[in-house]
Amino acid sequence: MSKFGAQCKVDASLPQQMSEPLPVTIIGGYLGAGKTTLVNHLLRTAQGRKLAVMVNEFGALPIDEDLIEAQGDDLISIAGGCVCCTFGSDLSAALIELGKLPVRPDQVVIECSGVAIPSAIAASVTLLEGFAPDGTVVLVDAETIRTAAIDDYIGDTILRQLADADLAVINKADLVDVPTLSALESWLSDTAPRAKTIVSEHSKVPLDIALGLGATPIQSQQMGHADGLFDSIALPCADPLDGEPLAKALTDPKLHITRAKGFFDPIPDGPRKALHIVGHRWDITDSPPNAPLGIVCIGVKGQFERDLIRKTAKEAL
């Protein structure tokens, strides 16, 4: 696979379709945590969603060969309409060029280098018109993270990465025993208190959990959850509602909701809104006018409280 330049170069004369900011998900974590494996998994399970993946990589872009449809000097085309490129030392310039692509992506995914601090990358994204940070996923190696976190040389970097996480993925869970995994989850709740934590093997995190840009509720119900680890429930929203009380209610920790998203009509009358929840954080934004009504909640099987979620949502409305 050939080496790539510092940015994705496209024909600036091609039409731009940047009507709304492109959501940008940042994937971080120390070397060997499974970031590239996650990127490849997301590309394999995109199911029609057009992802633009950017990787700060000095060598060949680490995308699985069988996913590649075509590649040039600056851009790799992936099956299903996704694209990949490297950004080297100039992320801002690469994103600007990405915004000139003739086909607008649905989501941008930035894979950080193993020693990068995700918040620094998010700050760069915030400064660019046409892009908006949309959550940070930080992977941790279940086998090595706690030892690495107290290392004199790399410990500070690892702790700073975890502090930026909206979602912390305990990866390679199959390499540790149950007591070790349980202790790690407790440690992460103290070390990264604002992050929701999930467990994975081989970086198999469902697309609709890893990425902030939600599929419609109907699509989400059709998406399979990796290894049967996740469960979901759809909350109907046929009548207009006040989204803020519902959002606050669904972030209650006892519900164990990892991710929630969907669309509703607000009270009083106004344009349709989109609700996004990651752990205890929530946001309400404008929605496409014809987006289907309903909120989908996703969580880990065995913790997910379907009946309690229904009851809590009903009480909040």
C-alpha positions in Angstrom: 0.0 0.0 0.0 1.4 3.4 -0.9 2.3 6.2 1.4 0.0 9.2 1.6 0.6 12.9 1.8 -0.4 15.3 4.6 -3.9 15.8 3.5 -6.8 14.6 1.3 -6.4 16.5 -2.0 -9.5 16.8 -4.1 -10.6 19.1 -7.0 -11.6 22.4 -5.4 -13.9 23.1 -8.3 -16.2 20.2 -7.4 -19.6 21.1 -5.7 -19.6 21.4 -2.0 -22.5 20.1 0.1 -21.6 21.5 3.6 -25.1 22.8 4.5 -24.7 21.6 8.2 -21.6 21.0 10.2 -20.1 17.5 9.7 -19.9 15.6 12.9 -16.4 14.5 13.9 -15.8 11.5 16.2 -12.3 11.2 17.6 -10.9 7.8 18.4 -8.0 7.8 20.9 -6.0 5.4 23.1 -2.5 4.4 23.7 -0.4 2.3 21.3 -1.8 -1.2 20.8 -5.2 -0.5 22.3 -7.1 -1.5 19.2 -7.8 1.8 17.5 -7.1 0.7 13.9 -9.0 -2.5 14.5 -12.0 -0.4 15.6 -11.7 1.8 12.5 -11.7 -1.3 10.2 -14.7 -2.7 12.1 -16.6 0.5 11.6 -15.9 0.5 7.9 -17.1 -3.1 7.7 -20.3 -2.4 9.5 -21.1 1.1 8.0 -24.3 -0.3 6.4 -24.5 2.5 3.8 -23.4 5.3 6.1 -20.6 7.2 4.3 -17.6 7.5 6.7 -14.6 9.7 6.0 -11.7 8.2 8.1 -8.6 10.2 8.8 -5.5 8.7 10.3 -2.3 10.3 11.5 0.0 7.6 10.3 3.6 7.8 9.0 3.5 4.6 7.1 0.9 2.9 5.0 -2.7 3.7 5.8 -3.7 0.7 8.0 -7.0 -0.2 6.3 -7.8 -3.9 5.6 -6.9 -4.7 1.9 -10.2 -6.4 1.2 -12.2 -3.2 2.0 -10.4 -1.1 -0.6 -12.1 -0.4 -4.0 -9.5 2.1 -5.3 -6.6 4.2 -4.2 -4.6 7.1 -5.5 -1.8 9.2 -4.2 -4.0 10.9 -1.6 -7.2 9.1 -1.1 -8.5 5.5 -0.6 -12.0 4.7 -1.7 -13.7 2.0 0.5 -16.5 -0.3 -0.4 -19.9 1.3 0.5 -19.0 4.9 -0.2 -16.4 5.5 2.6 -13.1 7.2 2.1 -9.8 7.2 4.0 -6.8 9.5 4.1 -3.9 10.6 6.3 -3.6 14.1 7.8 0.1 14.0 8.9 0.9 17.2 10.8 -1.8 19.4 9.3 -5.3 18.2 10.4 -7.0 21.5 9.7 -5.9 21.6 6.1 -6.9 18.0 5.6 -10.4 18.6 6.9 -10.8 21.7 4.7 -9.9 19.6 1.7 -12.2 16.8 2.9 -15.1 19.3 2.9 -14.6 19.7 -0.9 -15.4 16.1 -1.7 -18.1 15.8 -4.3 -20.1 13.4 -2.1 -20.6 14.7 1.4 -19.7 12.1 4.1 -22.2 11.4 6.9 -19.5 11.3 9.6 -15.8 12.0 10.0 -13.8 9.6 12.1 -10.3 10.7 13.2 -8.0 8.1 14.6 -5.4 9.8 16.8 -1.8 8.6 17.1 -1.1 6.5 20.2 0.4 9.4 22.0 -2.0 12.1 21.0 -4.3 13.9 23.4 -7.9 13.8 22.0 -8.9 17.2 23.4 -6.2 18.9 21.5 -7.6 17.5 18.2 -11.1 18.4 19.3 -10.0 21.9 19.8 -8.7 22.1 16.3 -12.0 20.8 14.9 -13.9 23.4 16.9 -12.0 26.2 15.1 -13.1 25.0 11.7 -16.3 26.2 10.1 -18.3 23.3 8.8 -17.2 20.7 11.3 -18.3 19.9 14.9 -16.8 17.6 17.5 -19.2 14.7 18.1 -17.7 12.7 20.9 -14.4 11.0 21.8 -13.9 7.2 22.1 -10.9 6.1 24.0 -9.8 2.4 23.8 -7.8 0.8 26.6 -6.0 -2.5 26.6 -7.6 -4.5 29.4 -4.4 -6.4 30.0 -1.9 -3.5 30.3 -3.8 -0.3 31.0 -3.4 -0.1 34.8 0.3 -0.9 34.7 0.8 1.6 31.9 -1.1 4.3 33.7 1.4 4.4 36.5 4.5 4.2 34.3 6.8 7.2 34.8 7.1 7.8 31.1 3.7 7.2 29.5 1.3 7.3 32.5 0.5 11.0 32.2 -0.4 10.6 28.5 -2.7 7.7 29.2 -4.5 9.4 32.1 -4.9 12.6 30.0 -6.4 10.5 27.1 -8.9 8.8 29.5 -9.9 12.2 30.9 -11.1 13.2 27.5 -13.2 10.1 26.9 -17.0 10.3 26.4 -16.9 6.5 25.8 -14.1 4.3 27.3 -13.9 0.9 25.5 -12.2 -1.8 27.6 -10.8 -3.8 24.7 -9.2 -7.3 24.6 -11.5 -8.3 27.5 -11.0 -11.9 26.5 -7.4 -11.7 27.7 -8.2 -11.1 31.3 -10.2 -13.0 33.9 -13.5 -11.8 35.4 -12.1 -10.4 38.7 -9.4 -8.4 36.8 -12.1 -7.0 34.4 -14.4 -6.1 37.3 -11.5 -4.3 39.1 -10.7 -2.5 35.8 -14.2 -1.2 35.4 -14.2 0.1 39.0 -10.8 1.8 38.4 -12.1 3.4 35.2 -15.1 4.8 37.0 -12.8 6.7 39.2 -10.1 7.5 36.6 -12.5 8.7 33.9 -15.7 9.6 35.8 -17.4 11.4 33.0 -17.0 8.5 30.5 -19.4 5.7 29.9 -17.6 2.4 29.9 -18.3 -0.7 27.7 -16.4 -3.9 27.2 -15.3 -5.3 23.9 -13.3 -8.1 22.3 -11.3 -7.4 19.0 -12.6 -3.8 19.1 -16.1 -4.9 18.1 -18.1 -1.9 19.1 -21.4 -1.4 17.3 -21.4 1.6 14.9 -24.5 3.2 16.5 -22.7 3.2 19.9 -19.2 4.3 18.7 -20.4 7.2 16.5 -22.5 10.2 17.6 -24.3 10.6 14.2 -27.4 8.4 14.8 -29.1 6.2 12.3 -32.9 6.6 12.2 -34.7 4.5 14.9 -35.9 2.0 12.3 -32.4 1.4 11.1 -31.0 1.2 14.6 -33.5 -1.6 15.4 -32.3 -3.5 12.4 -28.6 -3.2 13.2 -27.1 -6.3 14.9 -25.2 -5.7 18.0 -21.7 -7.2 18.1 -21.4 -10.6 19.8 -24.9 -10.2 21.3 -23.4 -7.9 24.0 -25.9 -5.1 23.5 -29.6 -4.7 23.7 -31.9 -1.9 22.5 -35.4 -0.5 23.0 -37.4 2.0 20.9 -39.5 4.6 22.7 -42.3 6.0 20.5 -42.7 9.7 20.2 -45.9 10.1 18.3 -47.0 13.2 20.3 -45.0 16.5 20.8 -42.9 16.5 24.0 -40.6 18.5 26.1 -37.2 17.0 25.2 -35.1 18.4 28.1 -36.9 16.5 30.9 -36.8 13.3 28.9 -33.1 13.7 28.2 -32.3 14.3 31.8 -34.4 11.3 32.9 -32.7 9.0 30.4 -29.2 9.9 31.7 -30.0 8.4 35.1 -27.2 5.9 35.8 -29.6 3.3 37.1 -31.0 2.9 33.6 -27.6 1.8 32.3 -28.2 3.5 28.9 -24.9 3.6 26.9 -26.3 5.5 24.0 -29.7 7.0 23.1 -30.7 8.9 20.0 -33.7 9.7 17.9 -36.2 12.4 16.8 -39.2 14.2 18.3 -41.5 17.1 17.8 -41.1 19.7 20.5 -43.5 21.6 22.8 -44.4 24.3 22.0 -44.7 24.0 18.2 -41.4 24.2 16.3 -39.1 22.3 13.9 -38.4 18.6 14.6 -35.5 18.0 17.0 -32.8 15.3 17.4 -31.9 13.9 20.8 -28.4 12.5 21.5 -27.3 10.9 24.7 -23.9 9.4 25.6 -23.8 8.2 29.2 -24.7 11.1 31.4 -24.3 13.7 28.6 -27.1 14.8 26.3 -27.7 17.3 23.5 -30.8 18.4 21.6 -30.2 19.7 18.1 -32.2 20.5 14.9 -33.3 17.5 12.9 -34.0 16.9 9.3 -37.7 17.8 8.8 -38.8 14.3 7.7 -36.8 12.2 10.2 -38.9 9.4 11.7 -40.2 10.0 15.2 -38.9 7.8 18.1 -35.9 7.4 20.5 -33.7 4.3 20.5 -31.9 3.5 23.7 -28.9 1.1 23.7 -27.2 -0.7 26.6 -25.3 -3.7 27.7 -27.3 -6.9 28.1 -27.7 -7.9 31.8 -27.5 -4.3 32.9 -30.0 -2.7 30.5 -33.4 -2.1 32.3 -36.0 -2.1 29.6 -39.1 -1.8 31.9 -37.4 0.8 34.0 -36.6 2.8 30.9 -40.2 2.7 29.7 -41.4 3.8 33.2 -38.9 6.6 33.5 -39.6 7.9 30.0 -43.4 7.9 30.7 -43.0 9.8 33.9 -40.8 12.4 32.3 -43.3 13.1 29.5 
